[in-house]
Amino acid sequence: MMKTRLFKKAFFMLFVSALLTLGLPRWTHPVASQGNGPTIMFVTQAPFGADFTTVNSTFGNHQSHTGSAPRGGDLYLRYGDGTLRNLTAEAGFGVNPAPGQHIAVREPSVHWSGTKALFSMIIGGTIKDNLTPVYWQIYEVTGLGQGQTAQITKLPQLANYNNVSPIYGTDDRIIFTSDRPRNGDQLTYPQLDEYESAQTNTGIWSMKPDGTDLKLLDHSVSGDFSPILASDGRLLFIRWDHLQRDQQNDAGTYGAFNYLSEASTQNTGVNTEIFPEPRVQPSNPFYHRHTFNQFFPWQINEDGTGMETLNHVGRHELLSYFDSAHDGLPEFIASETRRTAANLFQIRESPTQPGYFYFIAAPEFATHAAGQIVGLNGGLAVNPDNMQLDYITDIESRFAYSPGDTIPPNHPGHFRNPTPLSNGTLIAVHSDSPLSDSRPNGPLSSLYNFRLVNIQSGNPATKGSRLIPNGITKSITYWDNYSYQQLSYSGQMWELDPVEVIARNRPGKHTDSFPAIETQILSEELGGQACIDQLRAFLQQQNLALVVSRNVTRRADKQQDVNLRIKGTNTQTVEPGQTPIDIDFMQFLQGDLIRGYSNFHGGRRPIAQIMHDGLNPAVTGAPAGSVKLGADGSMAAFVPAKRALSWQMTQTDGTPIVRERYWVTFAPGEMRSCVNCHGLNNTDIVVHQPPPTNPPQALRDLAIWYRNNFAAQAPTVTRFYPIAATTGKTVVITGTNFAPGNTQVFFGGVNLIPANVTNVTSTQITVTVPASDTGIANINGYLTIRVNGGDITTQGIPANAPNPGSGTATFPEFILWGDANRDGRFATNDVALARAFSLLQATPTAQQLLAVDVVPSNGNGSRGDGNLTATDFSLLRAVSFGQTTF
């Protein structure tokens, strides 16, 4: 492992030396302001030289035991005049702590209003021999203005998991990362990453501020980090992409095995893996081993839809080198004029240049994710062809040296937490050391001296003045069960995780529309937008997503086979003089947590298994988990949502030809269309054509299959009785295809008020009328019935009363209980509408209107029992409006 990494570093240094001689342009920004400046929130931490799955590491940094997260830090404010406030101390946390009350803090994030902030904090874990786990939890701090007093409140949340990196959503939902199992099943806890099989978080999560409505947005197999909401509403984050086979299995010393399933504890006695290619060089030299390791920027919408790398940027744009799949295909080596980085961390957007993002390019180990500050224009309209990194600080800041190495003169040290400010300046955290870190004097020691600094503009930019000239000094003592000793430290603390405290514009939610070409196909085959909505509801209920591609033979990279043809057709993309390879199927794989280790630690690592949670037409002779490709090169499939997926194109016998290199998560009900496989820049890489525009035949075929097998069973409402009843009364709804156990009923047209469903059969629903949100009895002919996640309403459906003996009564729809205009609320305009039809002699009070069933024009004979019966219909005969037939 280390030899491979040293070789890659040497190769990259040769590449870098060529770059430096070219004098490439670099991003510039204003000189830091002097005197009063922005208010900065940050955290402190004792020096901690350990850098493998610890709090400041590149991965596995969510762990909360004292061996990964030293105690004693605080949450601070620094005002523009240099004044400091210890917010955690003000609120009573970490002040002369008793055993088990020591704290650690991390990653503050400020609300749009600038008046409060989220952060994560651990409390405890420092009582000798008490190994009860403690967890990073999310807290909110208020009282940030000068002269105010800080108040810190723990949010309702997942209590027994590590919840870190919290931010506010556009609607104030809390977005964060967590190590909660994908589906909450403790059998799979903790999830282990694909590299070291170390504990990792499971991805991006979202919840309401009260802790309810928990949603998994991305099931990340090796971890997501440092989410932010961009000014355009996209949720951006760093993702560890490491889709390769298990190196612990290859090592042969960890006792790797597969469980029977995620829900099983049965050891199958085998350690088979099927995807992707082996990471060990196969005996046949034609095929190459597959290794994959990078930290990349990704984007997703707040509802979990639209997940992809930032602007669909790929390895060809950001990496300097990667191998091909087999002989005869080219390796990728970036030109000497291209600025690249394999690992990008700690994404932040410029507040003065929307769409421009800062990162740290750093090695994977030994520098606490500190390295070189780089920038990237990733605005919505930027094509990946035009995305290239800016080197802001000297590239030497990306590398760390060992004692005894020849260190370049004037090495700039290492940077982390780049933070662009609203005044156009840039601050960061900086350490002077050019070395890989270590612990020279025990656990609470380090070669690094992380301090908040201004970044001085230049070519390259350099470390400027310190924000806190004299630093922050603290004495710390606590019991460490990890090293089983009392730890003490007295001296200057690290200053980390800065964020500006300022009001910001709240972005709108970013959404992605289903393309018009694909929408037209669904509309034609399913019967219009309402039926498309019904399909979406069906997918949500089944925890599925729809994925579509127009032409899978068109590609944007050459490291796998690119001369492709759909078997038995003329649909192909072929370079001149080349013979295409026939492909027939798209096979999907899902990341199942079934890999365990008998000689290792607990938890489970995901490995790729053939998709078994999708829903697609059966194709005779097709590889398992696959769909047949359309004659026009298209693909369409219903795939499992909220689960890491990958895929490969295969020949008829299942032989893989082109494999996906990433895990991707889809949201329930998501409809996602990609014009072709593996992205498209300005043109494809083979025949240099623009994006395909063919209506995908595979989507049409799938829509027809769905329509014939599922849409035909959509629920219908034929009748509801009565249309008027007081709170607590019974309403009976009849129809077809209702779902016992998965049916809800709501009263109202605007504010949906849930009713108590007392009985459901396939043809009848019995409910009890709820109270309205005004506190008045709610009677309404407008009902919403939710079956299997899809909504149907009674609007426009004739409401037929029981046969009173001489026929069927039909009456105007304005005869409703306190809701004549059918807006779901009782209001004065309902009374006005009723008077216009001469139903009432005078303006009634709310209770008077609700006290009657039917009032004829002469004002006599009201029953007022809350039920429509034959007696009420006899009164209607005296009312001179509409046509009443008996």
N, C-alpha and C positions, 0 to 999 in steps of 0.2 A: 504494500500500500504506500508506504512512505517513499520507496524508490520510484514508484510511478509518479507520485506527486512532484518529487524533486526533478524528474526528467521533464515533466510538463512545465515546471517553473523555469528551467533552463531554456527550454524552447521558447517560452513566452518572453523571457528577457532578451533573447536575440531579436525577436519580433519588435519589442519595445524600443530597443536601441535604434532600430531603423526608423521608427516613428519619431524619436526625439531628434534625429538628425534632419528631419524634414521641416521642423519648425512649424507644426500645424497650428492653425488658429485655435484659440481657447476662449471659452465664455468669460466675459468680464462683467463686473457689477460695481456699484458705487462703493467708495470707501466708507467704512463704518462711521456713523455720526459720533460726535463728541458731546459730552454733557448729558442732559436728559434724553432718554430714549425709551424704547418700548418696555413694557412690563413683561418679565419672563418668569414662567413657572418651571421648576426643575426638581430633580430628586438628588439626594446624596446617598452614598454607599461607602462602606469601608473598603480600602484596597483589597482586591481579591484576585490573585494571580491564576486561579484555576479557570480553565477555559474549555472544558468539554461538558456539554449539556448543563452549563451554569447560566445564571440570570442574564449575563451579557453575551452569551455565545450566539453563534449563527443559527443553531438548531437545538432542540431539546431545552430551550431556555425557560420553559414554563414550570419547571419542577420547584417545589417549595421547601424541601428539607434543607437543613443548614449546610449540607455539603454542596448545595447548588445555589443557595440564596443566603448570603451573610446577613445577619441582623444588625440593626443599629442605624439604618438610614432614615431620612425624613423627607417630607414634602415642603418645598420652599417657594417663596415669591421673591423676586428681585425687581424693585421698581426702577424706573428710569433714572432716578437720582442716586441709585446705588443702595437704597435702604433694603434690608433683608427682613423677611418674616418666616419663621418656622411654623408652618400651618398645622402640621400634625401635633407639635407640642402645644400650640394654642388650644387645640381641640382635646387635649388630654391623652394623646397617644405617644408612647415611647418616652415619656418623661419619668426618669428614675424607675424604670419598669421593674415590677416584681417578676420572679421566675414565671416563665410562660406568657409574659406580656411584651416581650421584645418584638419589634416590628421591622419589616422591610417594605419598601415602596417602589413603584415603578410606573412609567409610561402615563403621565398625566395627559389629558386631552380636554380642551376648553370648549364650552358650549358656544353656540352661535351668538348668544347675547353677550358673551364675555364676562358673565357674572357668576359662573359656577364651572366646575370641572369634574371629570371622572378620573380615577386612577385605580390601580390595583395595590392591595396591601396584604401582607401576611401578619398575623398576630400569633406569637407563640412558637411551639416546637422546641423550646429551650429548657425543659424540665428534665433533669437527669433521669435516665432510664424510662422516661415516659415516651414511648414511640407512637403514641396516638397521632395519626397524620393531621397536619394542618394544611390549608389551601390558600392560594392566592384568590382573593375575593374583590369584587368591584365596589368602590366607595365613591360618594359624591361630596365635594367640598364647596361650601358657599362662604360668603363674607370676604371677598377678595379685595374690596376697596380699602384704601388707606383709612385708618380709623375704625374699621369694622373688625369683628372678631370671627375667626374661622369656626365653622361648624361642619363636622364630618359625619355622614350618615351612610350606613351600609345598605346597599340596594337589595331587594328581594332577588334571589338568583339560585342557580344550581349550587347547593350547599357543599357537596362533597367532591367537587372537581375544581381544577385550577382554571380560573377565568381571568384572562389577561388582555392587554392591549385594547381597552374599551374606548369607543368613540360614540358620539351622538349621531343618529341618523337624521335624514332631512325632516322626519316627522317625530324626532326625539326618541325613537326606538334606540335601544342600546345594542350596538354591534361590537363583537368581541371575538377572541379566539378562546377555545376551551379544550380540555382533554376528555370531555364527556364522550362516551362511546357513541358511534354514529346513530344507533337506534336505542341507546340507553341500556343495552344488555351488559351487565357486569362481567359476563363470561369473557368479553373481548377487551376488558380494561386491565392495564393500559394498552393503548395502541402503540405499536413499535414501528419505527421508521424503516425505510427500505435500504438504508445504508449500513448503520451500525446495529440495527435492531434495538436502538435506544428509545426511551419513551418520547413520544411526540404529541403535539396537539392534533386534534382531529379535524380542524378547519375553522371556517368563519361561521359564527352563530349570530342570531338576532333574537331579541326579546323585547316586549313592552317594558316600560320603566317599572312596572309593578311585578316584573318577573314572569308574567304569563305569556302565552302564545310563543313558546320557544320554537325556533326554526333553525335548521341546519342549511346554510346557503352553499357551502362547498365542502364535500367530503374529501379532505386532503389526505393523501396516503402518507406523505412525509412531513407535512406541516405548512401552515400559513402564518405570516408574520406582518406586523406593523400596518394594519389597515388604515386608510384615510378615505375621506369623501372629497373628491375633486370638485372644483367649482362648477363643472358641468353635470354633477350629480352621479358620476360613475363611482362605484366603490372599488378602490385600487388597493392592492396588497402585494407583498412579496410571497412567492410560493417556491418551495423546494421541489424541484422536478428531478426525480431519480428513478424513472421507470426502468428498472433492470432486475434481473434475477438476484436471488438471495446469496450474498457473498458469505454469510455465516454457514449456509448450507454447503457452498463450494469448499469452505475451509475444512469441513468434515469433523470438526471437534466440538460442535455445539449441540449435537443430538437433534438436529432439525427434523421435524415431522409435520404432517398435515392432520388437523382435526377433520372429522367427518363432515362437519358444517360449522357455521358460525354459532348455531344454537346447540352444538353437541360438545361434550367433553371426551368423546371417544377418539383415541389415537388410532389412525388408520394403519400405522406402521410403515408408511411410505412418505417420501419427501419430493414427490413429482412436481415439476413446474413445466408450464407449456408456453409461456409468453413472457417477454419477447424472446429474441435470440439468446443463446447462452452467453454469459459474460466471460467464460473461459474460451480461449481460442480452440475451435473444433479441429479435429484431425484432418478434415478436408480443407485445404487452404483456400478453396474458392470462397467459402463463407467466412466472414469476419466475426470476431466476438463483438458483443454490444455492451458498451458502457455509456452511462448517461448521468451527468451530475451538474446541475446548475441551479442558481437562485435567480428567478426571473420575475419581472413585474407582470401582474395579471389584473384583469378588470372583471367586474360582475355587477349586475344591478342589485338593488337592495332587496328585491324579492327572490333573488337566487337565479334569475334568468340571465342569458347573454354572457355566460362565462367564456373568456378567451384571454390569451396573452394580450398585453397592452397594444391596442390597434392591430392585433394579430401579428405582432412582430415575432420573428423567429430567430433560430440560431444563425442563419445566413447573415442577418443584420447585426447581431450583437456579439457573436463568438468569433474567435480568431482561427479555430481549427476544430474539425471533427471528422471521423472516419466514415467511409462508405460501408454499405451492407455486405458487399462481396466484390470479388475481382471483376474488373471491367467497368466499374463505376468510379467516378472521380472522388477523391478526398476533397474536403472543403478547407482551403487555406485562404484567409482574408487577404486582400491586397495590403501592401505596406502603407497605403494612405488611409486605411480605415481604422478608426478608434473603437476598441472592443472591450468587453469585460464578461467573464463567465458568471460572476457572482455579484449581484446587486442587492443592497440592503437598505432599510430605513428610508423608504420613499417619503418625500415631502414636496408639495406643490408651491411654486412661487406665488405669493399673493398679488404681485405686481405684473406678472406675466402668466396669466392663466394658461394651463396646458403645458407649462415647462416644469419639469420635475428634477429634483436633486436626489442623489443616491450616494451610498458608500460602496465603492468597489473594493473588495477585501478578500483575503484568503479565507479558507473554510475554518481553519484552526489558529489558535495561539495569539490572536490579536483582539479578542473580544468584539469581533465584527467591526473593527476599526481599520481604516485604510485610506484610500484616495477618494476625495469628493469629485463626483462626476455629475453631468447634467444631461437631460434628454428632452427633446421636444416631442411630446406625446399627445398633442391636442387632437381632438376628434377627427379633424380633416386630414391629418398627416398620414400618408401612405407609408407602410414599412420600408419601401425602397428609399425613402427620404429620411429615415430615422437613423441617426448616428450620434454616438456619445460625444459630449464635450468633456475634455479633461480639464478640470478646474484647478485642482492642486497637482503638484508634481507626481508623475506616475510612480516614482520611487516610494511615495507614501502608501502604495498598495502592497508592498512587500515587507516581510519581516526577516531578520537575520538571526543567526545563532552566534553565541560567544565564540570568538576565534575567526569568524568570517571577516572578510574585508568589506567594511561598510563604506558605501559611497560618501564622499565628503558632502557636508551640508544636507544630510538626509533630513527631510522635513518632519519626521515623526509620523504618527498615525492620527487620523481624524475619524470621528463618528458623529451621529445625530446632526446632520446638516439641517439648519433651520433658517429658511429665508423669512425675512421680516417685512412688515407692511411699509416700512420706510425705504425698501429697496436694498437693504444691507443683508448680509449673511453672517450668521454665527454658527458655531459648531463646538463639539467637544474635541479636545486635543490632548495627546500624550507626546512628550518629547522623545520617548524611547524608540529606536529603530529595530529593537530586538523582538523576538517571540517572547511572550510573557512567561513568567514562572513565579514560584512562591519562595523567595530567598530566605524568609524568616518566619515560616509557618503559614497556616491557612489565611490569616488576615495580613497578607503582605503581597507586594507586586513590584515589578519593574516599571509599571506604568503610573503616570500622574495625571489622570484625566481631569481637565479643567475646561470651563466654558471660556471661549475666546471669540473675539471678532475675527472675521476673515478679511485679510487685506487684499484688495484687488491687485492683480498683476498677471504676468505670463511666465510662470504659473502664479496663482494666488497663494498666499502664505498665511501663516498664523499671525494674527495681530495681537492687540492688547487683551488682557484678561478682563472678564466682566466683573469678577470678584477678586480684586488685586491681592487681598490678604488671605483668601481662601476661607474655608469653614472648618474649624477644628472641633473634634469631639473625642471623648473617652468612652469606650464601649467595653463591657464585660458580659459574657453570657456562656451558658453551658451548651456545648456542641455534642450531641449524641452521635453525629456522623464520624467525627475523629475521636470521640469519647475523651474530651478534655475541656477544661475551662479556657475560653478564648478571650483575649484582651487586645485592645488596640487603642492608642492615643495619638492623634495627629490629624493632619489634613484629610478631609473626606474627598472621594471622587464626586464630581458634579456631572450629572447625566440627564438625558431625556428632556432637553429644553423645549418649551412651546410658548408662543407668544400669547399673552392674555389680552385679547382685544375682541370687540364685537365684529362679526363678519356677516356678509350676506349669506342667507340660508339658501342653498341651491335647490332647484326643483328635482324631483325624482327623474332619473334617467331611465328611459324605456327603449326597447327595440321592437319595431313592428314586424309582423310576419309579412314577407314580400308580397306584392300585388299578384305576381305570377302564380305563386303557390296558393294564395287566398282565393283566386279565381277558380282554381281546380277544386278546392274544397267546397266552394259555393255551388259549383255546377253539380258535383256528385252528391252533396249532402242536402242541398236545398236552401241555401241562403245563410245569412250571418247568424240567425238564431240557432241553426243546426251546427254551425261551427262552434258557437258558444257551448252548445250541448256536448260536442266532442271534447272541448277543453275541460268541461266539468267531469266528464267521464274519465279523462286522463288523470285529473286531480284525485278523484275518488280511488282510482286504481294505482295511484303513486307511479304514474308513467309520464313520459314526455315523448313528443313527436320530433324526430330528427330527419332532415331531408337534405339531399345533395343533388345538384342538377347534372353534373358530369364528373364522375370520379376518375376519368382517364386524364383529366387536366390537372397539372401539378405545378408547384412552385419551388421544388428542390430536386436535385439529381442524385442524392446519396442513396436513394433506393431506385428501383426500376421505374422508368418514366415512359417507355414505349409500350403503351397498354391498349388493348382492344377488348370490347365486350364480346364474349364468345358468341359466335353464330351471327354476328351483325357487322355492319360497316362502320360502327361507332368506334373511333380510335383516335389516339393522339400519338403520332409517330414522327421521330426525326427522319430526315431524308436518308434513304439507304439502310434503315434499320428494320428488323423484323419484330412486330409487336408480340407481347405475351398476352395470351387470352386470360381474362378474369371473368368470374361468374357470380361470386357471392361477396357480401360484406358480412364478416363474422364479428360479433361483439363479445367483449370480455368484461367482467366486473371484478372489482377488488374485494375479494372475500377475506375476512380476518380469520384464517384457518391455519396459519403457520405458527407452531410453537417450538420450544427448545427444551429438551430434557436436561441439558447440562448448562443451562443459562438461567435467565431470570424469568419472572412471570410476564403475562401479557401476550399479545398476539400481533404478528406482522401480517399485513394484507399481501396476498399474492393473486395474480390474475387467474380467474377461472372462467370457463365458458359461460356466457350469460344464461341465467336460468330464471330471472325475474322479469323478463320482457313479455310482450304479447304480440305475436306476429303470425301471419299465415304459415301453415305447415307446407313445406316444399319437399316433395319426394327426392331423396338422394342428396339433400343439402347438408352441409356440415352443421353440427349442432350450434344453436345460438346465432344463426345467420339469416339474412334475407337475400332474395335473388335481386341482382342488379337489373335495372330496366334496359331495354334495347337501345335507349338513347343515352345510356351511361348514368342514369339517375339511380338514386337510392332513397328509400323511405322506411322507417322502422319505428315501432313503439318500444322504447327502452326504459329501464327502471330509473326513477328519479331519486335524488338525495343519496346517490351512491357513485363512487368513482368508477368510471367506465373508460375503456379503450377499445380499439377495433383494428381489424386487418382485412385487406382485400385478398381473396383466395381464388385459386383455380377450382374447377369442378370437383376434384377429389379432396379439396380442403387444404392444399399446399399454399402456405402464405406467400404472397408476392410483395405487398407493401403494408408495412405496419405503422400504426399511429405511435408517436413518441411521447405522448402526454396522457395523463389521466384528466378526464373532464367530468364535471358534475352538472346535471340538468335539474331544473325545478319541476315539481309536480304540475302538470298542465302546460308546461312550456312547449311551444311550437317553434322549432329552430331550423332555419334553412341556411346551408352553406352552398355557395355557388359551385364549389368543387372541393376536392380533398386537399388537406395540408395547405390551405390558404391560397390566396392569389394576391400578388402585389399589383403593379400596373398591368403586367401581362403574365401569362404562364411562362415557364422556363423552357418549354420544348419547342412550341411553334409560335410563341410570342403573340398569342391572341388575347383579346380582352375577356372579361368574365362571360361565361355562357349564359344565355337567356332562354334556353329551351324550357317549356313547361314540363316538369319532371313526370314522366309516365309512371314511375314507381310510386309516386304519391297518389296518382289517380287510382292505381290498382289497390293500394292500401286503403284509400277512402272507400272504395266500393266494397272491399272485404269488411271493413268496419260497419258500413251501412247495412250490409246484409246480415251481419251476425250480432250487432249490438245496438245500432241506432233504431232498428225496427222494434226493439223492446223498450224504447223510451217511454216514460210514464206519461199518462194523459189524465186530465180531470174532466169528467162529464157532468158533474152535479155537486152542489154543496147545499146543505140545509141545516138550519135556517140561515137566511142572510142577515138576520137581526137577532141578537141574543145578548143578555147582560153578562158581566163578568162572572165567571164560575159556571155558566151554562155550557151545554154540550153542542158542538157542531160536528156533523158527519159529512165527510167528503168521499165521493165515490169516483172511480176511474179505473185505470188499468196500470199494471206493471209497477205498483208501489213496492217498496223494499222493507219488509219487517226488519227492525233493528238498525235501519239506516235512512230514516225518514224524519224530517222536521217540518213544522208548520209555523208560519209567522203571520201576524195580523198587521195590516197597514201598508200604505203604498210608498211612503217615504221613510219613516222610522219603522223598521221591522221589529215587531215585538214578539218574542217567542211564546208560543202556546205550549201547554202541557199535553203531549201526545199520550193518550191512554191506551190506544190499541191500533195496530196496523196489520192489515192483511194485504194481499196483492191487489185487491180491488176496493178496499175501504180503509179510511183513516178516521179515527174518532179523537177529537181534541176538546180541551176545556178552554173557554175564552179567557184571555189574560186581561189584566188591568192595563189601561193605556198609560202613556208617559205623562199625561196631564192629571192622573189620579181619578179620572172619570171612567165609568164603565165603557169598555171598548167594544163597539159592535161595528163590524165593517164587512162589506161584501168583497173586499179586495184581500185575498189570501195569497201567500207565497208558500208553495210546497217544495221542499228541498229533498230530492230523492237521489241517493248515491252522489251527493255533492252538486247536483245540477238543479237549477231553479225553474219551476213553472208557476204561473199565476192564474188566478180565476178571472182576471180582467178580460172582459169580452165574452165570457162563458155564461150562457143563460142560467140563471139561478131558478130552478124549478121547485116549487113547493109540492108537498104530497098532494095527490089527487083528492080533492074534497068531496068527490062523489059524482060530480057532473062534468068532469073535464080537467084540463090543466090550466092553471092560472099563469099568465104572463104579465109582468108588470114592469114599469120603467126602472132603470137602474138607479135613479136618484132616490128611491126608497131605501135608504141606508140608515144605519143607526148613528146619528151624530156626525156623519161624514159624507154630505151630499156631493161634494166635489171630488171625492175619492183620492185625497192627498195623504191619507193615513193619519190625519190629526183632526180633532174636533175644534172648530173655531167659528167666529162670528159670520164669516162668509158662508159657512154651511147653512146657518139660519137664514141668511138673506136668500140663498138659493132655494131653500125650502119655501119661503114666503112667496117667491116668484111663481111657484106652481100652486099657490092657494092651498097648500097643505095645512097652514096654520092661520088662525085669525089674528093673532097679535104676536109681537116679538117675545119669544119665551126666554126664560133663563135656561142655563145649561141643564139643570136638573129637570125642569119641566119638559124640555125636548127629549130627554132620556127616559122620561117616565111613561112614554106611550109607545105603542107598536105602530098603529095606523090611526091617523086623525082625519076623518072625512071633512069635506068642505063646510058642513054645517056645524062642525065642532063637537058633535055628539057621538057617543058610542065607543069611546076608546077602551081597550081592554087593559093594556099596560102590564102584561105579565112577562114580557121579554121574549115571547115566542110567536112566530107566525103560524097560524092555524087556519082551518077552514072558516072559523068565525071571523077572523080578521079579513079574509078575502070577501066575505059577504059584505063587509063594510066598504070595501073598495068599489063596489058597484055604484055607490053613490058619489064617487069622486069623478069629476068631469075632466079627465085627461087621459090621453092614450086610448088604446083599444084593450078592453078586458073581456076575455072569453071564458065562459064556463061550460 
